[in-house]
Amino acid sequence: MNQDILFADLQSWDSERQAVCFPAQQAGALIRCWVRLDWLEKKAEMALTDEAAILAAFAEYRFDLEELAESSIDEENFNQDGEIIIG
């Protein structure tokens, strides 16, 4: 685990993007990380139809998501807006 990348215990559902945002911080820079709903549904093996269920699934897979985000940050796999997208 990269000690230079920190994750706050924050997450929020964005219904327009159909994704959960969870922030990371590296060298003082805030990096918005996103996991798409379809990724969460695939991992949970069920449809997630409300915000509470979506955030519960996110919490269940948070460790895996942070590892994936760390790898993407280390590999500089940012989108055009400087964000990390999983899924």
C-alpha positions in Angstrom: 0.0 0.0 0.0 1.4 3.4 -1.0 1.7 5.5 2.1 1.9 8.7 0.0 -1.8 8.3 -1.0 -4.4 8.9 1.6 -8.1 8.2 1.4 -10.6 10.1 3.6 -13.5 8.2 5.0 -15.8 10.1 2.6 -18.0 9.0 -0.3 -20.9 10.4 -2.1 -23.4 9.1 -4.7 -23.8 11.1 -7.9 -27.0 10.0 -9.6 -26.1 11.9 -12.8 -22.8 10.1 -13.2 -24.2 6.9 -11.8 -21.1 6.6 -9.7 -19.8 6.9 -6.2 -17.0 9.6 -5.6 -14.3 9.0 -3.0 -11.5 11.4 -2.6 -7.8 10.6 -2.4 -4.9 12.9 -1.5 -1.4 12.7 -2.8 1.3 15.3 -2.0 -1.4 17.7 -1.0 -3.4 17.4 -4.2 -7.0 16.2 -4.1 -7.8 13.5 -6.6 -11.4 12.6 -7.2 -11.9 8.9 -7.6 -15.1 7.3 -9.0 -16.5 3.9 -9.1 -19.3 3.2 -11.5 -22.6 1.7 -10.4 -22.2 -1.2 -12.9 -18.9 -2.2 -11.3 -20.5 -2.3 -7.8 -23.5 -4.2 -9.1 -21.2 -6.8 -10.8 -19.2 -7.3 -7.5 -22.3 -7.4 -5.4 -24.0 -9.7 -8.0 -27.3 -7.8 -7.6 -29.0 -4.7 -8.8 -28.5 -1.8 -6.5 -31.5 0.5 -6.7 -31.2 3.1 -4.0 -28.5 5.3 -2.5 -28.3 3.3 0.8 -27.7 0.0 -1.0 -25.2 1.6 -3.3 -23.2 3.1 -0.5 -23.4 -0.1 1.5 -21.9 -2.0 -1.5 -19.2 0.7 -1.7 -18.4 0.2 1.9 -18.1 -3.5 1.5 -15.6 -3.2 -1.4 -13.9 0.0 -0.2 -10.5 -1.7 0.5 -10.4 -3.2 -3.0 -11.5 0.1 -4.5 -8.8 2.0 -2.7 -6.2 -0.5 -3.9 -7.4 -0.1 -7.5 -7.4 3.7 -7.2 -3.8 3.6 -5.8 -2.6 1.5 -8.7 -4.3 3.9 -11.2 -2.8 6.9 -9.5 0.7 5.3 -9.4 0.3 4.5 -13.1 -1.1 8.0 -13.8 -4.2 6.7 -15.4 -6.2 9.9 -15.0 -9.0 11.0 -17.3 -9.0 14.4 -19.0 -10.3 16.0 -15.8 -7.5 14.5 -13.6 -9.9 11.9 -12.0 -9.6 8.2 -11.6 -12.5 6.1 -12.9 -13.0 2.5 -11.8 -15.4 0.4 -13.8 
